[in-house]
Amino acid sequence: MLLIRTISLISGVTSVLNRDFNMWDAVDPFARTVLSGGAGEVVREPPTRALAYLNTMARLSGRVDDLVSRIDRGQVAVRTPDVDRRLRAIERGIGRAVFASMLFAGVLLRPTDQVLG
């Protein structure tokens, strides 16, 4: 059903773009080889691919379950050296800002102190 709709849609588009183009003449050689059995590979390939996809999908659920179990147990390590480096720089900057603000607050709160004032 979808194949028929697709072909009719393509036929309509091509006839609007070029009135002299006949899509059925272009499709005819391919259709004849498929119908005559000469294109056995064309007919056999989709089921083979579908079987491979189904096999992969069947194994995928087990692999996802294994991954989720490893994440729950804390056995998955993610290495992000660039992010770690940036976080260390941010932590150093925050530490310096906290130290400077505490120093200035102490100076402002105790202006008469002999050491800090």
Secondary structure in CASP SS format (residue, H / E / C, confidence):
PFRMAT SS
TARGET T0000
AUTHOR 0000-0000-0000
METHOD secondary structure of the structure
MODEL  1
M C 1.00
L H 1.00
L H 1.00
I H 1.00
R H 1.00
T H 1.00
I H 1.00
S H 1.00
L H 1.00
I H 1.00
S H 1.00
G H 1.00
V H 1.00
T H 1.00
S H 1.00
V H 1.00
L H 1.00
N C 1.00
R C 1.00
D C 1.00
F C 1.00
N C 1.00
M H 1.00
W H 1.00
D H 1.00
A H 1.00
V H 1.00
D H 1.00
P H 1.00
F H 1.00
A H 1.00
R H 1.00
T H 1.00
V H 1.00
L H 1.00
S H 1.00
G C 1.00
G C 1.00
A C 1.00
G H 1.00
E H 1.00
V H 1.00
V H 1.00
R H 1.00
E H 1.00
P H 1.00
P H 1.00
T H 1.00
R H 1.00
A H 1.00
L H 1.00
A H 1.00
Y H 1.00
L H 1.00
N H 1.00
T H 1.00
M H 1.00
A H 1.00
R H 1.00
L H 1.00
S H 1.00
G H 1.00
R H 1.00
V H 1.00
D H 1.00
D H 1.00
L H 1.00
V H 1.00
S H 1.00
R H 1.00
I H 1.00
D H 1.00
R H 1.00
G C 1.00
Q C 1.00
V C 1.00
A C 1.00
V C 1.00
R C 1.00
T C 1.00
P H 1.00
D H 1.00
V H 1.00
D H 1.00
R H 1.00
R H 1.00
L H 1.00
R H 1.00
A H 1.00
I H 1.00
E H 1.00
R H 1.00
G H 1.00
I H 1.00
G H 1.00
R H 1.00
A H 1.00
V H 1.00
F H 1.00
A H 1.00
S H 1.00
M H 1.00
L H 1.00
F H 1.00
A H 1.00
G H 1.00
V H 1.00
L H 1.00
L H 1.00
R C 1.00
P C 1.00
T C 1.00
D C 1.00
Q C 1.00
V C 1.00
L C 1.00
G C 1.00
END
